[in-house]
């Protein structure tokens, strides 16, 4: 009987040791799972950020190509002689209109001076 009890005690001790090993293995697994969850979270953030960066890069490339095309067309039009000719004609027309207005102003000033001269002669005339 004593021998059976010794065997039972050794069996219980072995079970205790194995349960302890299982407990430490479970702790190791939990630690590894936590690390994996963190890695998944980091990988997810990296993937999301990569998608965002890729989208931003594509948008910037589209904007750059659009701006270059538009500016290229604009400069080609601006360099074209027809646009310069139109601008010159418009400036000449504006200058002609300004000259006409200046002529009118000069004539009016002359008329004012003549009227002032006549009124001063009339006022200076003896009564």
TITOR-583944 format. One record per atom (N, C-alpha, C): residue number from 0; atom name; y, x negated, z negated. Coordinates in nm, 4 decimals. Layout:
BEGIN
SITE   seq   atom         py         px         pz
SITE   NUM     CA          Y          X          Z
...
This chain:
BEGIN
SITE   seq   atom         py         px         pz
SITE     0      N    -0.1166    -0.0813     0.0000
SITE     0     CA     0.0000     0.0000     0.0000
SITE     0      C     0.1254    -0.0874     0.0000
SITE     1      N     0.1152    -0.1890    -0.0777
SITE     1     CA     0.2247    -0.2823    -0.0825
SITE     1      C     0.2498    -0.3434     0.0535
SITE     2      N     0.1475    -0.3698     0.1216
SITE     2     CA     0.1585    -0.4283     0.2558
SITE     2      C     0.2218    -0.3302     0.3525
SITE     3      N     0.1909    -0.2071     0.3406
SITE     3     CA     0.2474    -0.1049     0.4283
SITE     3      C     0.3969    -0.0923     0.4002
SITE     4      N     0.4315    -0.0973     0.2710
SITE     4     CA     0.5727    -0.0903     0.2363
SITE     4      C     0.6484    -0.2108     0.2917
SITE     5      N     0.5872    -0.3289     0.2852
SITE     5     CA     0.6504    -0.4494     0.3413
SITE     5      C     0.6702    -0.4329     0.4918
SITE     6      N     0.5712    -0.3779     0.5575
SITE     6     CA     0.5809    -0.3563     0.7022
SITE     6      C     0.6910    -0.2532     0.7329
SITE     7      N     0.6963    -0.1498     0.6486
SITE     7     CA     0.7998    -0.0472     0.6695
SITE     7      C     0.9379    -0.1094     0.6470
SITE     8      N     0.9510    -0.1911     0.5420
SITE     8     CA     1.0791    -0.2567     0.5150
SITE     8      C     1.1183    -0.3511     0.6284
SITE     9      N     1.0220    -0.4297     0.6789
SITE     9     CA     1.0525    -0.5181     0.7923
SITE     9      C     1.0884    -0.4353     0.9142
SITE    10      N     1.0188    -0.3262     0.9339
SITE    10     CA     1.0509    -0.2388     1.0477
SITE    10      C     1.1914    -0.1808     1.0335
SITE    11      N     1.2246    -0.1395     0.9102
SITE    11     CA     1.3587    -0.0847     0.8858
SITE    11      C     1.4644    -0.1925     0.9079
SITE    12      N     1.4364    -0.3146     0.8605
SITE    12     CA     1.5308    -0.4257     0.8804
SITE    12      C     1.5489    -0.4563     1.0299
SITE    13      N     1.4389    -0.4536     1.1027
SITE    13     CA     1.4477    -0.4765     1.2473
SITE    13      C     1.5292    -0.3671     1.3147
SITE    14      N     1.5072    -0.2420     1.2712
SITE    14     CA     1.5828    -0.1294     1.3264
SITE    14      C     1.7306    -0.1461     1.2926
SITE    15      N     1.7606    -0.1914     1.1688
SITE    15     CA     1.8986    -0.2151     1.1291
SITE    15      C     1.9626    -0.3206     1.2184
SITE    16      N     1.8888    -0.4286     1.2416
SITE    16     CA     1.9415    -0.5362     1.3261
SITE    16      C     1.9667    -0.4864     1.4689
SITE    17      N     1.8707    -0.4108     1.5186
SITE    17     CA     1.8862    -0.3585     1.6545
SITE    17      C     2.0017    -0.2596     1.6616
SITE    18      N     2.0183    -0.1777     1.5579
SITE    18     CA     2.1308    -0.0839     1.5547
SITE    18      C     2.2613    -0.1634     1.5498
SITE    19      N     2.2641    -0.2713     1.4725
SITE    19     CA     2.3823    -0.3581     1.4664
SITE    19      C     2.4119    -0.4187     1.6032
SITE    20      N     2.3053    -0.4650     1.6711
SITE    20     CA     2.3229    -0.5209     1.8059
SITE    20      C     2.3729    -0.4135     1.9026
SITE    21      N     2.3153    -0.2938     1.8900
SITE    21     CA     2.3596    -0.1820     1.9762
SITE    21      C     2.5065    -0.1521     1.9486
SITE    22      N     2.5459    -0.1522     1.8191
SITE    22     CA     2.6859    -0.1282     1.7819
SITE    22      C     2.7776    -0.2341     1.8423
SITE    23      N     2.7373    -0.3616     1.8332
SITE    23     CA     2.8221    -0.4671     1.8908
SITE    23      C     2.8267    -0.4560     2.0433
SITE    24      N     2.7130    -0.4195     2.1044
SITE    24     CA     2.7117    -0.3990     2.2499
SITE    24      C     2.8043    -0.2831     2.2898
SITE    25      N     2.8027    -0.1766     2.2098
SITE    25     CA     2.8896    -0.0624     2.2385
SITE    25      C     3.0358    -0.1039     2.2256
SITE    26      N     3.0688    -0.1835     2.1215
SITE    26     CA     3.2064    -0.2310     2.1067
SITE    26      C     3.2476    -0.3166     2.2267
SITE    27      N     3.1560    -0.4015     2.2724
SITE    27     CA     3.1842    -0.4855     2.3895
SITE    27      C     3.2063    -0.3985     2.5123
SITE    28      N     3.1210    -0.2975     2.5288
SITE    28     CA     3.1356    -0.2062     2.6423
SITE    28      C     3.2679    -0.1294     2.6356
SITE    29      N     3.3035    -0.0833     2.5164
SITE    29     CA     3.4296    -0.0118     2.5014
SITE    29      C     3.5476    -0.1023     2.5364
SITE    30      N     3.5406    -0.2267     2.4899
SITE    30     CA     3.6469    -0.3216     2.5214
SITE    30      C     3.6564    -0.3443     2.6729
SITE    31      N     3.5423    -0.3602     2.7358
SITE    31     CA     3.5411    -0.3810     2.8819
SITE    31      C     3.5919    -0.2569     2.9553
SITE    32      N     3.5529    -0.1380     2.9064
SITE    32     CA     3.6012    -0.0142     2.9689
SITE    32      C     3.7532    -0.0001     2.9537
SITE    33      N     3.8043    -0.0379     2.8356
SITE    33     CA     3.9498    -0.0350     2.8169
SITE    33      C     4.0189    -0.1283     2.9164
SITE    34      N     3.9633    -0.2462     2.9325
SITE    34     CA     4.0207    -0.3412     3.0292
SITE    34      C     4.0132    -0.2858     3.1704
SITE    35      N     3.9005    -0.2215     3.2032
SITE    35     CA     3.8880    -0.1621     3.3360
SITE    35      C     3.9891    -0.0501     3.3577
SITE    36      N     4.0105     0.0316     3.2543
SITE    36     CA     4.1097     0.1381     3.2655
SITE    36      C     4.2482     0.0793     3.2870
SITE    37      N     4.2782    -0.0287     3.2137
SITE    37     CA     4.4072    -0.0948     3.2337
SITE    37      C     4.4171    -0.1497     3.3752
SITE    38      N     4.3088    -0.2094     3.4226
SITE    38     CA     4.3087    -0.2642     3.5586
SITE    38      C     4.3256    -0.1524     3.6605
SITE    39      N     4.2557    -0.0401     3.6382
SITE    39     CA     4.2709     0.0738     3.7296
SITE    39      C     4.4153     0.1220     3.7302
SITE    40      N     4.4741     0.1265     3.6103
SITE    40     CA     4.6127     0.1702     3.6006
SITE    40      C     4.7041     0.0728     3.6732
SITE    41      N     4.6816    -0.0557     3.6520
SITE    41     CA     4.7622    -0.1578     3.7197
SITE    41      C     4.7399    -0.1512     3.8704
SITE    42      N     4.6142    -0.1394     3.9117
SITE    42     CA     4.5848    -0.1308     4.0551
SITE    42      C     4.6508    -0.0075     4.1156
SITE    43      N     4.6470     0.1035     4.0428
SITE    43     CA     4.7111     0.2259     4.0926
SITE    43      C     4.8610     0.2046     4.1088
SITE    44      N     4.9229     0.1437     4.0078
SITE    44     CA     5.0666     0.1172     4.0164
SITE    44      C     5.0970     0.0236     4.1324
SITE    45      N     5.0134    -0.0783     4.1498
SITE    45     CA     5.0347    -0.1723     4.2598
SITE    45      C     5.0202    -0.0997     4.3929
SITE    46      N     4.9177    -0.0147     4.4050
SITE    46     CA     4.8985     0.0600     4.5297
SITE    46      C     5.0173     0.1507     4.5565
SITE    47      N     5.0637     0.2205     4.4548
SITE    47     CA     5.1784     0.3099     4.4718
SITE    47      C     5.3016     0.2296     4.5107
SITE    48      N     5.3220     0.1176     4.4430
SITE    48     CA     5.4374     0.0340     4.4758
SITE    48      C     5.4250    -0.0228     4.6159
SITE    49      N     5.3034    -0.0603     4.6561
SITE    49     CA     5.2851    -0.1120     4.7913
SITE    49      C     5.3163    -0.0044     4.8939
SITE    50      N     5.2754     0.1186     4.8649
SITE    50     CA     5.3044     0.2287     4.9568
SITE    50      C     5.4556     0.2479     4.9649
SITE    51      N     5.5205     0.2487     4.8478
SITE    51     CA     5.6654     0.2646     4.8466
SITE    51      C     5.7326     0.1525     4.9238
SITE    52      N     5.6875     0.0297     4.9005
SITE    52     CA     5.7473    -0.0843     4.9698
SITE    52      C     5.7219    -0.0770     5.1191
SITE    53      N     5.6037    -0.0322     5.1573
SITE    53     CA     5.5719    -0.0200     5.2990
SITE    53      C     5.6610     0.0858     5.3627
SITE    54      N     5.6782     0.1987     5.2954
SITE    54     CA     5.7658     0.3039     5.3476
SITE    54      C     5.9090     0.2534     5.3614
SITE    55      N     5.9558     0.1853     5.2586
SITE    55     CA     6.0924     0.1326     5.2619
SITE    55      C     6.1073     0.0317     5.3744
SITE    56      N     6.0075    -0.0536     5.3910
SITE    56     CA     6.0134    -0.1542     5.4978
SITE    56      C     6.0179    -0.0866     5.6343
SITE    57      N     5.9372     0.0162     5.6543
SITE    57     CA     5.9377     0.0873     5.7825
SITE    57      C     6.0726     0.1532     5.8080
SITE    58      N     6.1286     0.2145     5.7051
SITE    58     CA     6.2591     0.2796     5.7204
SITE    58      C     6.3655     0.1768     5.7561
SITE    59      N     6.3637     0.0632     5.6866
SITE    59     CA     6.4619    -0.0412     5.7161
SITE    59      C     6.4468    -0.0947     5.8572
SITE    60      N     6.3227    -0.1114     5.9017
SITE    60     CA     6.3012    -0.1590     6.0389
SITE    60      C     6.3527    -0.0582     6.1402
SITE    61      N     6.3293     0.0717     6.1139
SITE    61     CA     6.3789     0.1751     6.2046
SITE    61      C     6.5314     0.1747     6.2077
SITE    62      N     6.5929     0.1635     6.0888
SITE    62     CA     6.7389     0.1612     6.0831
SITE    62      C     6.7939     0.0402     6.1568
SITE    63      N     6.7300    -0.0731     6.1376
SITE    63     CA     6.7765    -0.1950     6.2023
SITE    63      C     6.7673    -0.1838     6.3540
SITE    64      N     6.6542    -0.1333     6.4021
SITE    64     CA     6.6388    -0.1196     6.5476
SITE    64      C     6.7366    -0.0174     6.6024
SITE    65      N     6.7593     0.0923     6.5299
SITE    65     CA     6.8550     0.1949     6.5740
SITE    65      C     6.9956     0.1372     6.5801
SITE    66      N     7.0341     0.0656     6.4734
SITE    66     CA     7.1685     0.0082     6.4702
SITE    66      C     7.1863    -0.0940     6.5814
SITE    67      N     7.0847    -0.1757     6.6043
SITE    67     CA     7.0991    -0.2754     6.7113
SITE    67      C     7.1123    -0.2071     6.8457
SITE    68      N     7.0333    -0.1033     6.8696
SITE    68     CA     7.0424    -0.0330     6.9971
SITE    68      C     7.1784     0.0327     7.0142
SITE    69      N     7.2242     0.1007     6.9091
SITE    69     CA     7.3526     0.1703     6.9178
SITE    69      C     7.4661     0.0705     6.9359
SITE    70      N     7.4649    -0.0356     6.8564
SITE    70     CA     7.5710    -0.1355     6.8684
SITE    70      C     7.5666    -0.2058     7.0036
SITE    71      N     7.4476    -0.2293     7.0520
SITE    71     CA     7.4337    -0.2933     7.1825
SITE    71      C     7.4952    -0.2052     7.2908
SITE    72      N     7.4625    -0.0759     7.2869
SITE    72     CA     7.5202     0.0179     7.3838
SITE    72      C     7.6715     0.0245     7.3691
SITE    73      N     7.7186     0.0285     7.2441
SITE    73     CA     7.8621     0.0374     7.2192
SITE    73      C     7.9342    -0.0845     7.2770
SITE    74      N     7.8816    -0.2028     7.2516
SITE    74     CA     7.9465    -0.3236     7.3021
SITE    74      C     7.9390    -0.3325     7.4540
SITE    75      N     7.8307    -0.2829     7.5109
SITE    75     CA     7.8233    -0.2825     7.6574
SITE    75      C     7.9286    -0.1891     7.7153
SITE    76      N     7.9465    -0.0742     7.6520
SITE    76     CA     8.0492     0.0191     7.6991
SITE    76      C     8.1873    -0.0417     7.6783
SITE    77      N     8.2072    -0.1023     7.5629
SITE    77     CA     8.3369    -0.1596     7.5297
SITE    77      C     8.3718    -0.2748     7.6242
SITE    78      N     8.2725    -0.3517     7.6630
SITE    78     CA     8.2960    -0.4625     7.7535
SITE    78      C     8.3170    -0.4155     7.8970
SITE    79      N     8.2740    -0.2943     7.9250
SITE    79     CA     8.2858    -0.2419     8.0603
SITE    79      C     8.4305    -0.2314     8.1030
SITE    80      N     8.4577    -0.2600     8.2274
SITE    80     CA     8.5954    -0.2603     8.2771
SITE    80      C     8.6522    -0.1193     8.2831
SITE    81      N     8.5685    -0.0184     8.2999
SITE    81     CA     8.6188     0.1190     8.3094
SITE    81      C     8.6843     0.1618     8.1786
SITE    82      N     8.6271     0.1245     8.0650
SITE    82     CA     8.6860     0.1607     7.9366
SITE    82      C     8.8191     0.0882     7.9193
SITE    83      N     8.8222    -0.0402     7.9515
SITE    83     CA     8.9474    -0.1148     7.9403
SITE    83      C     9.0538    -0.0553     8.0314
SITE    84      N     9.0129    -0.0138     8.1490
SITE    84     CA     9.1074     0.0467     8.2430
SITE    84      C     9.1637     0.1761     8.1856
SITE    85      N     9.0770     0.2591     8.1260
SITE    85     CA     9.1214     0.3849     8.0653
SITE    85      C     9.2188     0.3567     7.9516
SITE    86      N     9.1871     0.2588     7.8685
SITE    86     CA     9.2778     0.2240     7.7591
SITE    86      C     9.4116     0.1757     7.8124
SITE    87      N     9.4106     0.0936     7.9135
SITE    87     CA     9.5360     0.0439     7.9718
SITE    87      C     9.6186     0.1587     8.0285
SITE    88      N     9.5520     0.2502     8.0981
SITE    88     CA     9.6239     0.3642     8.1549
SITE    88      C     9.6851     0.4505     8.0438
SITE    89      N     9.6074     0.4720     7.9374
SITE    89     CA     9.6589     0.5521     7.8259
SITE    89      C     9.7784     0.4831     7.7609
SITE    90      N     9.7687     0.3526     7.7416
SITE    90     CA     9.8798     0.2786     7.6830
SITE    90      C    10.0027     0.2833     7.7736
SITE    91      N     9.9828     0.2698     7.9037
SITE    91     CA    10.0952     0.2783     7.9973
SITE    91      C    10.1608     0.4159     7.9908
SITE    92      N    10.0799     0.5202     7.9845
SITE    92     CA    10.1328     0.6558     7.9739
SITE    92      C    10.2129     0.6734     7.8455
SITE    93      N    10.1609     0.6231     7.7352
SITE    93     CA    10.2319     0.6312     7.6067
SITE    93      C    10.3635     0.5549     7.6156
SITE    94      N    10.3604     0.4366     7.6745
SITE    94     CA    10.4828     0.3577     7.6889
SITE    94      C    10.5860     0.4303     7.7749
SITE    95      N    10.5407     0.4937     7.8827
SITE    95     CA    10.6335     0.5677     7.9692
SITE    95      C    10.6971     0.6842     7.8921
SITE    96      N    10.6170     0.7542     7.8128
SITE    96     CA    10.6705     0.8662     7.7356
SITE    96      C    10.7694     0.8175     7.6303
SITE    97      N    10.7379     0.7042     7.5674
SITE    97     CA    10.8314     0.6471     7.4703
SITE    97      C    10.9623     0.6061     7.5382
SITE    98      N    10.9506     0.5454     7.6569
SITE    98     CA    11.0712     0.5066     7.7315
SITE    98      C    11.1551     0.6299     7.7650
SITE    99      N    11.0903     0.7365     7.8062
SITE    99     CA    11.1636     0.8592     7.8399
SITE    99      C    11.2345     0.9134     7.7166
SITE   100      N    11.1670     0.9108     7.6005
SITE   100     CA    11.2289     0.9594     7.4774
SITE   100      C    11.3470     0.8716     7.4369
SITE   101      N    11.3297     0.7399     7.4519
SITE   101     CA    11.4399     0.6489     7.4194
SITE   101      C    11.5596     0.6731     7.5107
SITE   102      N    11.5344     0.7008     7.6383
SITE   102     CA    11.6422     0.7308     7.7330
SITE   102      C    11.7157     0.8573     7.6910
SITE   103      N    11.6389     0.9599     7.6513
SITE   103     CA    11.7018     1.0845     7.6055
SITE   103      C    11.7868     1.0599     7.4815
SITE   104      N    11.7346     0.9801     7.3895
SITE   104     CA    11.8096     0.9500     7.2668
SITE   104      C    11.9385     0.8763     7.3019
SITE   105      N    11.9288     0.7803     7.3932
SITE   105     CA    12.0474     0.7039     7.4335
SITE   105      C    12.1515     0.7956     7.4969
SITE   106      N    12.1082     0.8883     7.5847
SITE   106     CA    12.2015     0.9822     7.6475
SITE   106      C    12.2681     1.0704     7.5424
SITE   107      N    12.1906     1.1170     7.4448
SITE   107     CA    12.2467     1.2010     7.3381
SITE   107      C    12.3463     1.1231     7.2544
SITE   108      N    12.3143     0.9970     7.2233
SITE   108     CA    12.4082     0.9147     7.1479
SITE   108      C    12.5383     0.8965     7.2267
SITE   109      N    12.5239     0.8746     7.3587
SITE   109     CA    12.6413     0.8584     7.4436
SITE   109      C    12.7255     0.9862     7.4433
SITE   110      N    12.6592     1.1000     7.4516
SITE   110     CA    12.7309     1.2284     7.4485
SITE   110      C    12.8020     1.2459     7.3159
SITE   111      N    12.7370     1.2097     7.2064
SITE   111     CA    12.7986     1.2219     7.0736
SITE   111      C    12.9223     1.1339     7.0656
SITE   112      N    12.9107     1.0107     7.1155
SITE   112     CA    13.0246     0.9201     7.1121
SITE   112      C    13.1407     0.9736     7.1963
SITE   113      N    13.1066     1.0321     7.3111
SITE   113     CA    13.2108     1.0876     7.3982
SITE   113      C    13.2795     1.2051     7.3300
SITE   114      N    13.2011     1.2904     7.2632
SITE   114     CA    13.2586     1.4058     7.1935
SITE   114      C    13.3462     1.3574     7.0785
SITE   115      N    13.3006     1.2561     7.0058
SITE   115     CA    13.3800     1.2006     6.8961
SITE   115      C    13.5110     1.1428     6.9498
SITE   116      N    13.5009     1.0747     7.0665
SITE   116     CA    13.6211     1.0171     7.1271
SITE   116      C    13.7196     1.1249     7.1662
SITE   117      N    13.6719     1.2343     7.2248
SITE   117     CA    13.7606     1.3445     7.2656
SITE   117      C    13.8222     1.4097     7.1430
SITE   118      N    13.7419     1.4285     7.0379
SITE   118     CA    13.7957     1.4954     6.9202
SITE   118      C    13.8967     1.4058     6.8489
SITE   119      N    13.8797     1.2773     6.8540
SITE   119     CA    13.9775     1.1889     6.7906
SITE   119      C    14.1076     1.1860     6.8711
SITE   120      N    14.0965     1.1959     7.0039
SITE   120     CA    14.2166     1.1993     7.0871
SITE   120      C    14.2929     1.3289     7.0605
SITE   121      N    14.2212     1.4371     7.0452
SITE   121     CA    14.2828     1.5662     7.0214
SITE   121      C    14.3491     1.5651     6.8845
SITE   122      N    14.2838     1.5080     6.7861
SITE   122     CA    14.3397     1.5072     6.6507
SITE   122      C    14.4575     1.4099     6.6409
SITE   123      N    14.4577     1.3050     6.7225
SITE   123     CA    14.5669     1.2074     6.7214
SITE   123      C    14.6833     1.2531     6.8076
SITE   124      N    14.6638     1.3504     6.8879
SITE   124     CA    14.7707     1.3964     6.9780
SITE   124      C    14.8829     1.4596     6.8968
SITE   125      N    15.0119     1.4315     6.9372
SITE   125     CA    15.1246     1.4890     6.8634
SITE   125      C    15.1333     1.6389     6.8891
SITE   126      N    15.1748     1.7069     6.7921
SITE   126     CA    15.1868     1.8516     6.8008
SITE   126      C    15.3251     1.8959     6.8320
